[in-house]
């Protein structure tokens, strides 16, 4: 069993302005804008089914479908899917399809050999500091559509965090499918993390000194 991650598929998101296709310049394998939501959805669902096997686990980090989530869930062959709620995920409609839809999820990403792992804090929204960030935990999110990675990396060098929305996946990996836990592990393992636990120890020591207190 392998674990996979994806966000911001926005299935069925089409309106008079072209919806998600024109908004994020999503292109088909010919390098042209998808002609309609149906073509876009068919391609993305195909990418998911090509990578994720029936017995794998798929974690969707928000904004699964614009409407009728059951219609799109039925086209994905993977049996185990967990949805972390995004701002476009209607609560009751998605609960009817996925069951519980938490705002935050904690899990792990293993390396290929399953000999090591990195703990993960998952939310649809990007966090500057998150549960376990001072212990080397990674953070996966969506929502930003790849538009804030350079800004966040410049603010927090070495951060163990990644936008797993399909637009950022396309930018880095060249496809719109989900990425595996081993790909997440390799990405995170190259980064030292920006939230050094020693900061908290030094900050506490500074507070005691500033206030003339003796530390126990």
C-alpha positions in Angstrom: 0.0 0.0 0.0 1.3 3.4 -1.0 0.0 6.8 0.1 -0.6 9.6 -2.3 -1.4 13.3 -2.0 -3.2 15.8 -4.2 -5.2 19.1 -3.8 -7.2 21.6 -5.8 -8.5 19.3 -8.5 -11.6 21.5 -8.8 -13.5 19.0 -10.8 -16.5 20.6 -12.7 -15.2 24.1 -12.0 -16.3 25.9 -15.2 -18.2 29.2 -15.6 -18.5 32.0 -18.1 -14.9 33.1 -17.4 -13.5 29.6 -18.1 -13.3 28.5 -14.5 -10.2 26.8 -13.2 -8.8 26.0 -16.7 -8.3 29.7 -17.7 -7.6 30.9 -14.2 -4.6 28.6 -13.8 -3.7 28.0 -17.5 -4.2 24.3 -17.2 -3.2 22.6 -20.4 -3.8 19.2 -22.0 -1.0 16.9 -23.2 -0.8 18.9 -26.4 0.1 22.0 -24.4 -3.2 23.7 -25.2 -5.8 24.9 -22.7 -8.3 22.3 -21.9 -11.3 22.9 -24.2 -13.9 22.4 -21.4 -14.3 21.1 -17.9 -15.2 17.6 -19.1 -11.8 17.3 -20.9 -10.0 18.7 -17.9 -11.8 16.3 -15.5 -11.2 13.3 -17.7 -7.4 14.0 -17.9 -7.0 14.6 -14.1 -9.0 11.5 -13.1 -7.0 9.5 -15.6 -3.8 10.8 -14.0 -5.1 9.7 -10.6 -6.1 6.2 -11.7 -2.8 5.8 -13.6 -0.8 6.4 -10.4 -2.9 5.3 -7.5 -3.8 1.6 -7.3 -7.0 0.2 -5.9 -5.5 -0.7 -2.5 -3.5 2.5 -2.1 -4.5 5.5 -0.1 -5.3 8.9 -1.6 -5.4 12.0 0.6 -7.0 15.0 -1.1 -6.0 18.2 0.6 -9.1 20.2 -0.2 -11.1 21.7 -3.1 -12.0 18.3 -4.7 -15.0 19.3 -6.8 -17.0 22.4 -7.5 -20.2 20.4 -7.2 -21.5 16.8 -7.1 -18.5 15.3 -5.4 -20.0 11.8 -5.6 -20.0 11.9 -9.4 -16.2 12.3 -9.4 -15.4 10.1 -6.5 -17.2 7.2 -8.3 -14.7 7.6 -11.2 -11.6 7.1 -9.0 -10.7 3.4 -8.5 -8.8 3.8 -5.2 -10.9 2.4 -2.4 -9.4 4.5 0.5 -9.7 8.2 0.0 -9.6 10.9 2.7 -10.6 14.4 2.1 -9.3 17.4 4.1 -11.8 20.1 3.8 -11.0 23.1 1.5 -12.9 26.3 1.1 -14.9 25.1 -1.9 -15.8 21.7 -0.4 -19.4 21.9 0.7 -19.6 20.2 4.1 -22.7 18.0 3.9 -22.3 17.0 0.2 -18.8 15.8 0.8 -19.5 14.2 4.1 -22.1 12.1 2.3 -19.4 10.9 0.0 -16.2 10.7 2.1 -17.5 10.5 5.7 -15.6 12.7 8.1 -13.9 15.6 6.4 -11.5 17.1 8.9 -9.9 20.6 8.7 -6.5 19.1 9.7 -5.0 15.7 9.3 -1.8 14.1 10.7 -0.1 11.2 8.9 3.3 10.1 7.7 5.3 9.9 4.4 7.7 6.9 4.1 10.7 6.6 1.9 10.7 4.0 -0.9 12.1 1.3 1.3 9.7 2.0 4.2 12.7 2.2 6.5 12.2 5.8 7.5 9.4 8.4 7.5 8.6 12.0 8.1 5.5 13.0 10.1 3.1 15.3 8.3 0.7 18.0 9.3 -1.9 18.5 6.6 -4.3 21.5 6.1 -5.8 23.0 3.0 -4.2 26.3 4.0 -0.4 27.1 4.2 0.9 27.6 7.8 4.0 29.5 8.8 4.4 27.3 11.9 2.5 24.0 12.5 2.2 21.2 14.9 5.6 19.5 15.0 7.4 22.0 12.8 10.0 22.3 15.6 10.5 18.5 15.6 11.1 18.1 11.9 7.5 17.5 10.8 6.5 18.3 7.3 3.5 20.3 6.2 1.3 19.7 3.1 -1.3 22.1 1.9 -3.2 23.4 -1.2 -5.2 26.5 -1.9 -2.4 28.6 -3.2 -2.2 26.9 -6.7 1.6 27.2 -6.7 1.5 31.0 -6.5 3.2 31.4 -3.1 6.0 28.9 -3.0 8.8 31.4 -3.9 7.5 33.9 -1.3 7.2 31.3 1.4 10.6 29.8 0.7 12.2 33.2 0.8 10.6 34.0 4.2 11.3 30.5 5.6 14.3 29.0 4.0 14.6 25.2 4.4 11.0 24.9 5.5 9.6 21.4 5.2 6.4 22.4 3.5 4.9 21.8 0.1 1.9 22.9 -1.9 0.4 19.6 -3.3 -2.2 21.3 -5.4 -2.2 20.0 -9.0 -0.9 23.4 -10.4 2.2 23.2 -8.2 2.6 19.5 -8.9 2.6 20.3 -12.6 5.2 23.0 -12.1 7.6 20.7 -10.3 6.8 17.2 -11.7 5.2 18.0 -15.0 1.9 16.2 -14.5 -1.5 16.8 -12.8 -1.6 13.6 -10.9 -1.0 13.0 -7.2 2.5 12.5 -5.8 3.5 9.6 -3.7 4.6 9.6 -0.1 8.2 8.6 -1.2 8.3 11.7 -3.4 7.1 13.8 -0.5 9.7 12.2 1.7 12.5 12.9 -0.7 11.4 16.5 -1.1 11.2 17.1 2.6 14.4 15.2 3.5 16.5 17.6 1.4 15.3 20.4 3.7 16.6 21.0 7.2 13.5 22.7 8.5 13.1 26.4 9.5 11.8 25.9 13.0 14.9 25.0 15.1 13.8 23.8 18.6 16.8 25.7 20.1 15.0 28.9 19.3 12.4 28.2 21.9 15.0 27.2 24.5 16.9 30.4 23.9 13.8 32.5 23.8 12.7 31.1 27.2 16.1 31.7 28.7 15.9 35.3 27.5 12.5 35.8 29.1 13.8 34.6 32.5 16.9 36.8 32.2 14.9 39.8 31.2 12.5 39.4 34.2 15.2 38.6 36.7 14.0 35.1 37.3 15.9 32.0 38.2 15.2 29.0 36.0 14.3 25.8 37.8 
